[in-house]
Amino acid sequence: MKRMILVLGTLLVPLLVAHLVLAAGLFKVGEKAPSFGLTAITGENVVLETYKGKVVVLGLFHICDPCLVQGSALQKVSEIMKGKDVVVLGVNSSGDSKKNVSEFLSTFPVNVTYPYLLDPNKVTDKLYGGGKFIPNVYVIDQQGVIRWQRVGNMDLAGEEVIVAEVEKLLAGGHSKM
C-alpha cells in the first residue's frame, strides 16, 4: 500500500506542478488585457477598449454552479461600484447559445444588470486562457493592464475581495495577485 501511494505521488506531483505552471503562464497579471468585441445578451456591442480610463471587472463564465455564484457576486460588485469609474462585464466564454445563457441567468438569485456578453467563438477563452480555469475574474486598471486575477469560485464574500482590489486602483494603487 505504501509503495502504491509512493508511486502515485511520484506520478501525480509532476502532473500537478505542470498543470500549475501551465496555468501561471496563461494568467496575464501585469500585462495589457487582450482586447475583444462581443455582443451582450441584450444586443449591444461591447468592445473592451472603450472602457479605457475606467476600472473593469471582467468575469469569464460557463454554465455551471460555481459560475452562478461568481456571477452573482459580480452583480453585488456592480451595485457597490455604481456611480464610480468602474465597469463590470460578464462573458459566457464557452460558446453557449443566447437561449441557454438566458435560461442560466434566470436561475441567478439576483437580477444581473451588468452587461453579460455572448462569446459564440470562444474568443475570450483563447485570449485569457479560460476553459479549464472557470470561473475566472480579472480586475483591469484604467490603462488596460490586468492588475488582479482569480481562478475558481471565491467564498460567499467574494465580492468584498473584488471591491477591495477595485478600490486600490481607484485610489491610485496597484493590486497584486
Protein Blocks (a to p, Z undefined) as FASTA:
>chain_A
ZZmmmmmmmmmmmmmmmmmmmmmmmpcghiacdddddddfkopacdfklmgoiacddddd
dddfklmmmmmmmmmmmmmmgoiacddddddfkopafklmmmmmmmpcbdcfbdcdddfk
ommmmmnopmjlccddddddfkopafbdcedjddfklmmmmmmmmmmmmnopacdZZ
